Amino acid sequence: MKKRKNGQIKLSFGMIFSIILIIIFLAFAFYAIKTFLKIQDNAQAGKFISDLKSDIDRVWKSTESSEEKEYSLPSRINFVCFVDFETSASGSMGNIYGELRFADFGNENMVFYPVGSLNIDSVGMMNIALEEITSSENPFCIENVKGKVKLTLVKEINEALVTITR
């Protein structure tokens, strides 16, 4: 009588090759999905920048205006910060000033926090009264709540630049 060994599994070469191919296809699919989501987040941040710039320019060209705006941003962004890198940190968000400095390349005054969460870390916004915006808080940060950032663009009749408030 022959003894049969239980517990041995005989897998053919074709079965092993199929399992390896399935693992490779799944890994590629997860990588592709992750890449597409990152592209979507960067596109959403780019749209935010474009929309904010056009709204600031429109308010700047008007004689007087006060508009509350709501923009969409990826949820991985916690704050949109307006920073005057020419002055020192102050206010409640002053503790992140050092991290925001990593996104300063000369002309930037708006930074996404946390730095490095997107391909776009910072941008220079024109026609804003940065000294006035950051007079009491530097950096002046606006929280991203569930993918929405609310801010108010204000230009008084005797002012030359747009002020941003919460």
VEXZALUM-782230 format. One record per residue (C-alpha): x, z, y; residue number from 1; residue in one letter. Coordinates in pm, 1 decimal, always signed. Layout:
% VEXZALUM-782230
SEDO        c1        c3        c2  num  residuo
SEDO         X         Z         Y  NUM        A
...
This chain:
% VEXZALUM-782230
SEDO        c1        c3        c2  num  residuo
SEDO      +0.0      +0.0      +0.0    1        M
SEDO    +112.1     -86.8    +347.1    2        K
SEDO     +78.5    +165.0    +621.4    3        K
SEDO     -69.3     +36.9    +944.8    4        R
SEDO     +63.9    +176.2   +1265.3    5        K
SEDO    -207.2    +261.5   +1509.6    6        N
SEDO    -128.3    +244.2   +1875.6    7        G
SEDO     +65.3     -78.9   +1869.0    8        Q
SEDO     -71.0    -346.1   +2096.5    9        I
SEDO     +26.5    -701.9   +2044.2   10        K
SEDO     +10.1    -901.3   +2365.0   11        L
SEDO     +92.3   -1264.8   +2363.0   12        S
SEDO    +323.6   -1419.2   +2617.1   13        F
SEDO     +26.5   -1593.8   +2778.2   14        G
SEDO    -156.0   -1264.0   +2830.7   15        M
SEDO    +147.8   -1096.5   +2988.2   16        I
SEDO    +204.9   -1398.6   +3213.3   17        F
SEDO    -162.5   -1391.4   +3320.4   18        S
SEDO    -141.3   -1022.7   +3413.0   19        I
SEDO    +173.4   -1085.7   +3619.9   20        I
SEDO      +1.5   -1375.1   +3800.0   21        L
SEDO    -304.7   -1160.8   +3876.6   22        I
SEDO     -82.0    -889.8   +4026.1   23        I
SEDO    +102.6   -1148.5   +4240.1   24        I
SEDO    -225.5   -1301.9   +4362.5   25        F
SEDO    -368.0    -959.2   +4452.9   26        L
SEDO     -51.0    -863.8   +4642.0   27        A
SEDO     -61.4   -1191.0   +4835.1   28        F
SEDO    -431.6   -1145.5   +4914.2   29        A
SEDO    -374.7    -794.4   +5054.7   30        F
SEDO     -79.1    -918.9   +5260.7   31        Y
SEDO    -285.7   -1209.3   +5400.5   32        A
SEDO    -577.0    -981.4   +5491.2   33        I
SEDO    -342.3    -737.5   +5666.8   34        K
SEDO    -181.5   -1023.4   +5860.6   35        T
SEDO    -517.5   -1167.1   +5968.6   36        F
SEDO    -636.7    -824.9   +6087.4   37        L
SEDO    -320.9    -781.5   +6294.2   38        K
SEDO    -371.4   -1126.7   +6448.2   39        I
SEDO    -730.3   -1031.2   +6530.7   40        Q
SEDO    -614.9    -707.8   +6701.6   41        D
SEDO    -354.8    -895.4   +6908.6   42        N
SEDO    -612.2   -1157.6   +7008.9   43        A
SEDO    -854.8    -883.8   +7113.5   44        Q
SEDO    -583.2    -717.9   +7325.3   45        A
SEDO    -500.0   -1055.2   +7480.4   46        G
SEDO    -865.9   -1107.8   +7570.2   47        K
SEDO    -876.6    -759.0   +7724.3   48        F
SEDO    -574.0    -840.6   +7941.2   49        I
SEDO    -716.0   -1177.4   +8045.4   50        S
SEDO   -1061.5   -1035.5   +8127.8   51        D
SEDO    -915.7    -740.5   +8321.6   52        L
SEDO    -685.9    -967.9   +8523.3   53        K
SEDO    -972.0   -1202.2   +8614.8   54        S
SEDO   -1199.0    -909.0   +8710.3   55        D
SEDO    -924.4    -754.3   +8924.3   56        I
SEDO    -862.9   -1089.1   +9096.9   57        D
SEDO   -1235.3   -1137.1   +9161.6   58        R
SEDO   -1270.0    -787.7   +9312.0   59        V
SEDO    -945.8    -834.6   +9509.8   60        W
SEDO   -1078.5   -1158.1   +9664.4   61        K
SEDO   -1403.4    -994.2   +9769.9   62        S
SEDO   -1443.4    -801.2  +10092.7   63        T
SEDO   -1577.6    -488.1   +9928.3   64        E
SEDO   -1670.0    -409.5   +9569.4   65        S
SEDO   -1720.4    -136.6   +9313.1   66        S
SEDO   -1779.4    -244.1   +8954.8   67        E
SEDO   -1789.2     -43.7   +8635.2   68        E
SEDO   -1660.5    -252.8   +8346.4   69        K
SEDO   -1643.1    -202.9   +7970.7   70        E
SEDO   -1386.1    -384.4   +7760.6   71        Y
SEDO   -1321.4    -402.4   +7386.3   72        S
SEDO    -986.9    -305.7   +7237.5   73        L
SEDO    -862.4    -250.3   +6882.5   74        P
SEDO    -919.8    +105.2   +6761.7   75        S
SEDO    -547.5    +152.7   +6693.7   76        R
SEDO    -498.1    +169.9   +7073.0   77        I
SEDO    -570.6    +525.3   +7191.7   78        N
SEDO    -514.1    +480.5   +7566.9   79        F
SEDO    -465.6    +213.9   +7829.7   80        V
SEDO    -220.9    +361.0   +8079.7   81        C
SEDO    -131.8    +249.6   +8429.6   82        F
SEDO    +219.7    +369.4   +8502.2   83        V
SEDO    +442.0    +371.1   +8809.1   84        D
SEDO    +788.5    +368.0   +8654.4   85        F
SEDO    +944.5    +411.6   +9000.0   86        E
SEDO    +820.3    +771.9   +9021.2   87        T
SEDO    +834.7   +1068.0   +8786.4   88        S
SEDO    +567.1   +1183.5   +8542.6   89        A
SEDO    +284.1   +1410.5   +8652.0   90        S
SEDO     -58.8   +1520.3   +8537.0   91        G
SEDO    -208.7   +1584.7   +8196.2   92        S
SEDO     -64.3   +1272.7   +8029.5   93        M
SEDO    +287.0   +1320.6   +8165.5   94        G
SEDO    +410.6   +1416.7   +7819.2   95        N
SEDO    +386.1   +1053.6   +7698.1   96        I
SEDO    +572.2    +912.0   +7999.7   97        Y
SEDO    +898.9    +897.0   +7802.7   98        G
SEDO    +738.7    +692.6   +7524.6   99        E
SEDO    +578.7    +454.6   +7774.4  100        L
SEDO    +921.0    +387.6   +7927.9  101        R
SEDO   +1012.7    +195.6   +7610.5  102        F
SEDO    +758.2     -68.6   +7717.7  103        A
SEDO    +906.3    -108.4   +8067.6  104        D
SEDO   +1099.4    -431.7   +8109.9  105        F
SEDO   +1087.6    -450.6   +8489.7  106        G
SEDO    +744.9    -559.3   +8614.3  107        N
SEDO    +507.1    -383.5   +8377.0  108        E
SEDO    +255.0    -133.8   +8507.6  109        N
SEDO      -6.6    -126.9   +8229.7  110        M
SEDO     +90.7      -2.1   +7883.3  111        V
SEDO    -101.2     +35.1   +7557.5  112        F
SEDO     -49.6    +373.2   +7389.8  113        Y
SEDO     +78.2    +429.8   +7125.8  114        P
SEDO    +361.4    +193.0   +7210.7  115        V
SEDO    +435.0     -50.9   +6928.8  116        G
SEDO     +86.3     -55.3   +6780.1  117        S
SEDO     +42.1    -420.3   +6884.0  118        L
SEDO    +271.1    -714.0   +6955.8  119        N
SEDO    +174.8    -673.8   +7323.1  120        I
SEDO    +297.9    -335.9   +7448.5  121        D
SEDO    +273.9    -377.7   +7823.9  122        S
SEDO    +184.9    -619.0   +8099.3  123        V
SEDO    +217.0    -639.8   +8476.5  124        G
SEDO    -114.9    -630.3   +8659.6  125        M
SEDO    -117.4    -786.4   +9005.2  126        M
SEDO    -327.2    -686.5   +9308.3  127        N
SEDO    -377.0    -321.9   +9211.4  128        I
SEDO    -294.4     -19.7   +9426.4  129        A
SEDO     -61.6    +137.3   +9169.7  130        L
SEDO     +65.6    +410.8   +9403.3  131        E
SEDO    -291.2    +521.7   +9474.6  132        E
SEDO    -398.3    +498.8   +9108.5  133        I
SEDO    -104.7    +712.2   +8991.7  134        T
SEDO     -88.3    +949.9   +9290.4  135        S
SEDO    -232.8   +1250.5   +9103.4  136        S
SEDO    -158.2   +1141.8   +8743.0  137        E
SEDO    +137.7    +933.1   +8635.0  138        N
SEDO     +64.2    +780.3   +8386.5  139        P
SEDO    -304.0    +730.1   +8462.1  140        F
SEDO    -456.8    +680.4   +8116.3  141        C
SEDO    -804.3    +570.3   +8017.2  142        I
SEDO    -915.9    +662.9   +7666.1  143        E
SEDO   -1028.1    +403.5   +7413.8  144        N
SEDO   -1348.7    +547.6   +7266.5  145        V
SEDO   -1466.0    +368.6   +6950.8  146        K
SEDO   -1304.7     +42.5   +7059.8  147        G
SEDO   -1443.3     +51.5   +7415.3  148        K
SEDO   -1257.7    +118.3   +7740.3  149        V
SEDO   -1465.1    +192.8   +8049.9  150        K
SEDO   -1311.9    +172.2   +8395.3  151        L
SEDO   -1422.5    +114.4   +8750.9  152        T
SEDO   -1266.1    -141.4   +8985.2  153        L
SEDO   -1298.4     -41.1   +9350.4  154        V
SEDO   -1200.3    -218.4   +9671.8  155        K
SEDO   -1305.4     -76.4  +10005.2  156        E
SEDO   -1353.7    -291.2  +10312.9  157        I
SEDO   -1028.3    -183.2  +10479.0  158        N
SEDO    -810.5    -189.5  +10164.7  159        E
SEDO    -586.5    -474.0  +10053.8  160        A
SEDO    -560.1    -387.7   +9684.2  161        L
SEDO    -792.0    -286.3   +9398.9  162        V
SEDO    -805.0     +75.9   +9280.4  163        T
SEDO    -885.1    +157.3   +8918.9  164        I
SEDO   -1071.0    +477.8   +8831.0  165        T
SEDO   -1234.6    +625.6   +8522.0  166        R
